[in-house]
């Protein structure tokens, strides 16, 4: 489709703001014509480096040697297992599919090779699941790999 011209005019017209929960874009009918519209609540930045979207999911539990060292130190000092993503972009793409507004904290199975768990003794095991925790803004507070079910 090519836009051939644009014209502007002013006339009072009743308008409505509509937000559809859990859906970013959707179709409405203008007469008999379907029109693609966007929710007015803004677009979510699903990039792994978006702290607004992911909280400390990748800042703390993300891939990289610096995080591996910090998580190893934390596991040793606290005695608690620490999960780490091995590929932030792949993890963000995977976790995006589990975003549900209003859902509470939960665990989900993850693909092999997406995460690891650092044990208090410093050993590393493959993660089979992840815990995801929503934030008050409806996105993520954190998400981290866990050993999960065998």
Beta strands, then each sheet from edge to edge (+ up, - down):
strand 1: 25-30
strand 2: 33-38
strand 3: 82-85
strand 4: 106-109
strand 5: 115-118
strand 6: 124-126
strand 7: 129-134
strand 8: 140-146
sheet 1: 1+ 2-
sheet 2: 3+ 5- 6+
sheet 3: 4+ 7- 8+
end
